[in-house]
Amino acid sequence: MTVERRLVIPMIGVVLAVWLLGTWVTKYSLEEMAVYTPIAVAALGALAGIVLLWVKIVRDSWRGRSSPDA
């Protein structure tokens, strides 16, 4: 398995941001949030996937309405 080295630093930054922001927003301590951070990252990834899916659905729907073939 190869690792995209150019993506490692941004991903570390994202995980640290989720960890620290989660600690600031919630009642959890740094240690507790360190345990929940993988769950939070997965949940945010799933949310981003759902948002992108709906953006694609709406965009394709608008394209379908504006085409003269429909």
PEFEN-V573373 format. One record per residue. N is the residue number from 1. RES is the residue in one small letter. PHI is phi in whole degrees, 0 to 359 (none if undefined). D_FIRST is the distance of its C-alpha to the first C-alpha in whole Angstrom. Layout:
n,res,phi,d_first
N,RES,PHI,D_FIRST
N,RES,PHI,D_FIRST
This chain:
n,res,phi,d_first
1,m,none,0
2,t,261,4
3,v,250,7
4,e,288,10
5,r,297,12
6,r,286,15
7,l,262,14
8,v,295,14
9,i,297,18
10,p,298,19
11,m,292,17
12,i,299,19
13,g,297,22
14,v,295,22
15,v,295,21
16,l,297,24
17,a,296,26
18,v,296,26
19,w,297,26
20,l,289,29
21,l,293,31
22,g,296,31
23,t,294,32
24,w,290,35
25,v,280,36
26,t,261,36
27,k,271,38
28,y,283,35
29,s,281,34
30,l,300,31
31,e,292,30
32,e,293,31
33,m,292,29
34,a,298,26
35,v,286,26
36,y,273,26
37,t,300,24
38,p,300,21
39,i,293,23
40,a,295,25
41,v,295,22
42,a,296,21
43,a,293,25
44,l,293,25
45,g,296,22
46,a,295,24
47,l,298,27
48,a,297,25
49,g,296,24
50,i,294,27
51,v,297,29
52,l,295,27
53,l,299,28
54,w,291,32
55,v,297,32
56,k,297,31
57,i,298,33
58,v,294,36
59,r,297,35
60,d,295,35
61,s,295,38
62,w,294,40
63,r,295,39
64,g,294,41
65,r,286,44
66,s,274,44
67,s,282,44
68,p,288,47
69,d,284,46
70,a,284,46
